[in-house]
Amino acid sequence: MTYHVLIAEDSKIQAEMLRCLLVDAGYRVSVARDGAQALQMAQIERPDLLVSDVTMPVMNGFELCRGIRKDANLCSLPVILLTAMTGVKDIIQGLNAGADNYVTKPFDNAVLLARVQEALCRPSQTFSEEKLTLNATSDGRFFQVHAGPRQMLNLLLSTYQNALEKNRLLQATQIKLTQLNSQLQEEVERQSKALIEEERKLSAEREMLLKQRSAHHEQMHSSLVESVAAIAATIEVRDSYTSGHQRRVADLSVLIGQELGLSEFALEGLHIAASVHDIGKIRIPAEILTKPGRLDPAEFELIKLHASASFEILKGIHFPWPIAKIVMQHHERLDGSGYPHGLKSDEIMQEAMIIAVADVVESMATARPYRKSLGIQAAIDEIQKGRGSKFVPEVVDAFMRVHENQRWSPDS
């Protein structure tokens, strides 16, 4: 099957370069010169994917994306936005418009082709996904985001990954420039002092560019972490009895991970996974989450679905860590008595077993709709009872060191 890709790009040069890239990759390609023409062509040709520039005359990329989502026959069409704009305002506009992915210019051909292939693997879900509303501020300005959790994370991570890719290319360029620098310096020294001064100027400009790229990378990384925290907090709004649960579990998981000697990179992935480990509860009816009494068996079976639901929400998002798999396994137990798949021992990821202990401790040590807090000692008794049968002994021991050193409490 040959997929049909519609390009919306007002620059003839860039449109032709993009067309040649996609044709060489085996796709059938149509080109529109503005957003209005692209919308009309999409309604007639019914392409498999829309790749659109943002800045265009008549109708820009954001308006085009909104037009696609409003059309009943096109609402599931995947949309990739191409833009040189990478600010918070631009990302939020892409979210609100219903875009599936966001690639910044100048883009690497391999990265763009990978995003195209990913988008063609499944129809867009932005029109059907439950929408969340978040308030955000940047540089003193207020913005409102209205999008699904998976769409939010996917677009933010796309921008984050774009920054990583640019940083990688910049580092490769720096190595090449360093090699050329050495050769050039020998030649320059033989010719004139004027050329040496020019080379030094170029070196200073390169260093300044590297610093700017590094600062941009750090900004995007901070945006990723803050966005995950915001989405986690939004989920907990539906369950006032457990407000702060995911945050406390994340904090405790990191402390346990530190005791186990995990690297800084692994600890960051662990913190993000723990921060969204209950994201699947967005698909559980609110009246069950906030029920003041004990759940009946049928209701508890419904609650257990949140682990698999979390995996479905997160599996298509390209984190640098296996976040979806970790989250799905946090209710698994060493003896196979957990859910959703009854995994045993080495089948369960280390990060999932760390979150499992932190989740049990935090849940028992804080109040729930159907009971008061059981206290930290009851939580300790529970994980000690399950040490070696349900919970990894090293993880339980690591928590005990955290507790004995008074590094965490349920009220923190």
N, C-alpha and C positions, 0 to 999 in steps of 0.2 A: 504494500500500500504506500503510495506517495502522498505525504502530507502537504496540505496547501497552507502557506503562510502569507498573510497580508501585511505589508509594510506601510506605515504612515510616516512620511519624512519629507519636509519641504525643501531640504537641500538636495539638489540633483546629484552632487558628487557623493555625499554620504549615502543617499538612497541607492545609488548604483554599486557602491562598495559593499553595502549590506546585501543587496540582491545577489551579487556575484558570490559572496560568501555562502549564502543559503542554497543557491543553485548548485554550487560545487559540492555541497554536503548532501545533495539528493532531494531537495525540497522543490515543490512547485511554488512559484512566487508571483504575487501581484503587488503593484506599487501605487499608493495614493499620495497626492501632493499636499493634502491638508486633512484635518480631522473630519470635516463635513463629507468630503469625497470618500474617505475611508469608511465612514458609517454607512453610506449609501452602497458602496461596493460590498461591504460585509453582509448587508441585508440581501443582496442579490447572489453573491458567490458562496456564502456560508463557509468561510475558511475554517481551518482547524486551529489556527493561532493568529493573534494580532500582536505585532511588534511595533510600538508607536513611539515617536519622539514626543517630548512634552511641549516644547516651544514651537508652535506652528500657527500660521494665519488662519482666519475664518473660525476654526474651532481647534483649541489646543488639546494636548493629550489627555489631561484630566477630564475635560468636557466630553471628549470622545469615549473615555472609559465609562463615564456615568451614562452616556447614551447607550452603550452596549449592555450595561447592567439593567437598564429600564426596558429593553426590548425582550419580550418573552421568548422570541426565537433565538436570541443571541446571548442570553444572560449567563449561560454556562461556558461561553467562549473564553479560553485563557487569554490574559492580557499581560504583556511584558512592557514596561515603560523604560525608555532610554532618555537619559538626561545628564547634563553636566552639573545640575543642582543637587547638592547633598546635604542641605540644611534641614533642621528639625521641621520647619514649616513645610518644606517640599515633601518630606517623607509622610507627614500627616496628611497632606493633600492627596498623595497616592493611596494611603489607607482609606480615606473617606470616599475616594472615587471608585474603589472596588478593584484596584489592580492586584494581580497575583504575584508579580515580581518586579524588581526595580534594579536596573543595571546602569551604573554611572559611566559617563564618557570621560576620557577615551577608554574603551573596553578592550579586553584581550579576546581575540577571536575564539579561542578554545573555551573560555569562560562563557561567552555568549551562546555558543553552540550547545554547551552543557545545559544552560538554562532553558534553551529552546526544547531540547530533548526531554527535560524534566516536565516542562509545561504540557507537552504533547502526550505524556503518559496518562493524564487524567483530566477530566473536565474541571473547570473552575468551580470552587465551592463557596466563593465569596457571597453569592446571591442567596445561598441556602443556609449558611452557617449562622448560628445564633449571635447576634451583635451585642457588643458591650460598649458602654459609653464611658470614656475616661477624660479627665481634664488634665492638661499639660501646660507647663509654662516654660519658656525659653527666652533668655535675654529680656526678661521683664514683660514678655507678651503672653497672652492667654490663648490657648488653643483647645478645641474639643475634638476628640477622636471617636468615631463611631464605626467599629469594625469587629470582626470575629477574632477570638484569641489566636487561632492558628494563622490568620491573615496578618495580624499584628506582628507576631513573632517572625513569620516568614519574610515580610518586607523589611523589618528592622535587621534581621540576620543577613538578608541579601545585601543591604547597604554596608553592614559590618564586614561581610565577606569580600565585597568590592574593595573596601579599604585594605583588607589583608592582602588581596591580590596585587593592588597597586604598590603596597609596601614591599611585597616579594619582588616585583619587577624593578622597583627602585633600588633594592639591595643588589640585584643582579647587575643593574646598570652601574652601581657604584663600584662593584668588583672590576667590571670591564674598564671603567674610567680610570681606576687605580692602575691597572696594567698599562693602559695607554699613557697615563701620566708619566710613568717611569720612562717609557720609550721617548715620549715627547720632551721630557726634561733634558735628556742627553742631547737631543737634537737642538733644542732651544739654547742650551748653554753654549753650543758651538756657534750659534748664529748671532744672537744679540740679546742685550739686557732688556730691550723693549718687549721681545717675545716672552721672556721669563715673567715679566710683570703681567702680561696678558694672561698667561697660564695661571698665575696666582689668583687673578681676578675670577677666572672660571672656577677654580677650586673653591673660592669663597662662596660663589653663587650656588655651587653644588651642595656645599655644607648647609647653606640656608634652606635650600629645597628639601634636603633630608630632614631637617628639624621641623619644617612645616608639615611634611608627610607624617612624621612621627607623632606630632601633636594631633593631627587629624585622626590617626589610628587610635590614639588614647581616647579621644572624644567619642568615637564610634563604639569603642569597647565599653565606655561608661554608659552610653545610651542603651546598649544591649542589657547590661546588668540592671539599670534603673527600669527599663521596660518590663523585664521579667518580674521584678518586684511589684510593679504597678498592676500587672495582670494578676499576680497571685493575690494581691490585696483586693482586687475587684471580685475574684471568686469568693473570698471569705465574707464579702458583704452579704451574700445570700444566706450565710450561716453565722448569725451573730454570736451564738454560743461558743464557737470555736475561732473567734476573731483573733488573729495573731498566731494561730496554730502552726501554719506553714513556716512563718518566720522563725518561731522558736525551735521547730524541728530542724530548720536549716542551720541555725546558730549552733545547736547542740551537735548536729552531724559533723560540722566542720571541726569542732573541738575534739570529737572522737577521732576523726580522720587525722588530726595533728598528732594525737597520741599514738596512732598507728604508723606515723612517719610518711603519710602521703605527700606527694610533691605539691607545689603551689598550683600547678596546672590542674592536677587531679582534684585538689580541694575546691578550686573554682567551679569545676564541673559538678562536684558533689553539692555545692551550695545552690547552684541553679536547679539541679534535679530536685533537691529537697524543697526548694521554694515553690515548685509547681507540682509536687507529688500528688496533690488532691485536685488537680485541675479538671479531672473527669467528673467531679461532682457537679459541674455546671449542667450535666445532662440528667442529674437526679432531681425529681420534683422537690421544690423548696419546702413543701409541707412535711416531707419525710426528714429532710435535713434538720428542721427546727422542731420536730415532734417533741413535746415535753416529757413523754413517757418512754418506756423501753420499746424498742422496735419488735414487731412480731417476725416470725421466720421469713415470711414472704418479703417484708420490707427490708430485712437484713440482706437477703439475696439480691435485692435491687441495689442496695448500697454497695455490695461487693463488685458490681459492674463498673464502678468508677475507675478501677485499675486498668481494665481493658480500654475504657473510654479515654483515659488519659493517653494511652499509647496511640490510639487512633488520631487524637488531636495533634500529637507531637511528632509522629513518625515521619511526616513529610518535611519537617524542618531540619535544615542541615546545620546542626550544632557541631562544634569541634569535639564534642563528647557524645556517647550513646545515651542521651537524656531519656528518650522515649522508652528504651529497654530497661533502664534503671528504675524509672517511675513505675512501669508495669509490674516489676518484680518486688516492690517494697512490702508486699503482704505475703510473699513466699516464705516458707520455713524449711530448715535443714532436713526435717524428717518427712517432708512432702505433704504436710497437713495444711499448707497455705493455699492461697489462690492468686491468680486465676488458673494456673496450669499445674499446680501441685509439683513444682520443681523441687529437686533435692540437692543438698550439699554443693558440689562444685558447679552445678548448673546455674546457680544463683550468683549474680555479680556482687563483688565486695561492696560497692557503693550502695546497692540495694539492701544488703544486710546491715550496713551502718544506719541507713535511714529507718530500717525496721525497728532497731533498738531505740533510736531516738524518738520514733513515732509512738511506741508503746509507753516509754517513760513520760513523754509530754502529755499524752492522752490521759494516763492514769493520775498524773500529778495535778491536773487541772479539771475544772468542773465541766460537766456535759449536760445536755438537756434532761436526761433521765436520772442523774445522780450528782451529788456534790463531789468535790475533789477527794480522791482516795489517799492522797498524800504521797510524798516522794518515797517513803519507806515501803509502801505497798507496791510501787512501781519497781523498786529494787528487788523485792522478794519475787516479783513476777519474772523478771529477766534472769535472775539467778536460778529460779526453778527451771527455766527453759534453756539454761546454758548448756550447750553441747547437743541438745535435742532439737530445739527450735531456733536458737540463736548461736552465732559463731562465738566460741569462748573468748577469743582475742578481742572481739568487739565489746562484749560484756565487760571484760576486764578493763578495757580502755575507758569505758564510761565510768566505771568505779573510780578510776584515778582522777577523772574530771570532777566527779562528785566529791571525793575526799579532799581535793585541793580547792573546793568551793569556787570552781570556775563557771558554774552554771546553776541557775535555779528556775523553777516554773514561772516566777514573777519577773524574770529578766526580759 
